[in-house]
């Protein structure tokens, strides 16, 4: 009876149901582990058995137009800590050796741990020999601590090139989120200049060494005899349009001043020199930048981090007169025979707009040569605001050039719409326009825009986007890739170009010209001086120009803040920089230098 009750159909059914339910649970769990969480647990298992060691590639080199090395790499030693292997009891010793607060060491380790506790994270870069020796001495007490050789930037030339080359620094948390999976905490990333613009090319591709380890994280040896290791690929090399000798000269001539020099190749837009002063030493950012030095630079009233070549917004003064002359000539408002009588001032409304001299009877060529303000006060009213703005836009003012060093201001090109917005429609008069005729008033430009303007005057309206990099060299494929740049042409008649360019030539080469100090022995130079009023202090000095006149090889802009007259402060800098580029040296200080040549009268004026 009892046996029958134990083996009753009801009991059998219950046991079968329990066993079936258990079996279904096991099948479901197996499915979950295999198909739902299989990839996740597989990665964790692999991570526990194989450790990946990242090999950082050497950053690409940078050369000037003549193949001279501008940016090199030097070996640097970095302290790495693998979080899972490091014991907290050794923290005081490590912090003492590295001369870092314990909290900072913990912060660095925890930052790396967020990404992987098995991957080494950088704790301190660019350690000295003493620190390296102490780490080696206490190696047995510092499990998980290793020293890895990396590279840091080195600058072997006398030129600083701070605002052109830019610097690379340790990646921030914000950049980590923005730039993608390639980067890890402690990686170096380009932050300014071409280091930032061409980061993808310069950084190279990381390599990976795979190391086997046991469940406790202890290293057993290489995985699969290193057959799966991936060697790093060094970054690509940048070849610039820069002439490092012109760059170094420009920087030296600006020493002790605030200002900028930008020189451009008119045939292609390549930047021959881009100097901004005050500046800083790029070596400061190579390796570790002490916090007190960084704070000092950011709080310095001279603003050494500010790129005056591309970010300033000053009125261009008389250097802008050629643009108004072009607008008037192209619209048939004047021709080369049109003359005005300059008495040293122009009364308009209840104001008197002054000139520096009484020029007497003056035509358009002479107005450029002798920088007659009265000519352009009157001409601005004849041309009109809208046409003036139209031609300004055609020459690239009021917008960025998209130069490949990233930081750039669009400047300010006033328009009717702008005046209506600022002053109110119907609340401003023609008197507001008079000063614009001589490059004063509300307008603002950058030296880069002005150098580009000079290049377009040199090549008769051919626009080539300014650029620092000529081409990228891939040392793995042995190929060069030229960087594409925007090009177009302003449709202006040859006669207009000839008239305006002749005025610029006479400004430098003929008696009575305001730019005679810019002359270069044996070369015909064209240019224009400018003195921009500054309500906050001494006037700013400008010069733009190009040379040689008939076959321009270099166009230049010089700005000296609070320099006074353009002819005095900016002109000599421009002349010497152009001479250095054309001759490969400064010949004006040598004995028996060539005599300055005078050009014959142009045929179109005969």
Buried (B, 14 or more C-beta within 10 A) or exposed (E): EEEEEEEEEEEEEEEEEEEEEEEEEEEEEEEEEEEEEEEEEEEEEEBBEBBBBBBBBBBBBBBBBEEBBBBBBEEBBBBBBBBBBBEEEBBEBBBEBBEBEEEEBBEBBEBBBEBBBBBBBBBBBBBEEEBBEBBEEBEEEBBBBBBBEBBBBBBEBEBBBBBBBBBBBBBEEEBBEEBEEEBBBBBBBBBBBBBBBBBEBBBBBBBEBBBBBEEEBEEEEBBEEEEEBEEBBBBBBBBBBBBBBBBBBBBBBBEEBBBBBBBBBBBBBBBBBBBBBBBBEBBBBBBBBEEEBBEEBEEEEEBBBBBBBBBBEBBBBBBBBBBBBBBBBBBEBBEBEBBBEBEBBBEBEEEEBEBBEEBBEBBBBBBBBBBBBBBBBBBBBBBBBEBBBBBBEBBBBBEBBEBBBBBBBBBBBBBEEBBEEEEEEEEBEEEBBBBBBBBBBBBBBBBBBBBBBBBBBBBBBBBBBBBBBBBBBBEEEEEEEEBEBEEEEBEBEEEBBBBBBBBBBBBBBBEEBBBBBBBBBBBBBBBBBBBBBBEEEEBBBBBBBBBBBEEBBBBBBBBBBBBBBBBBBBBBBBBBBBBBBBBEEBBBEEEEBEEBEEEEEEEEEE
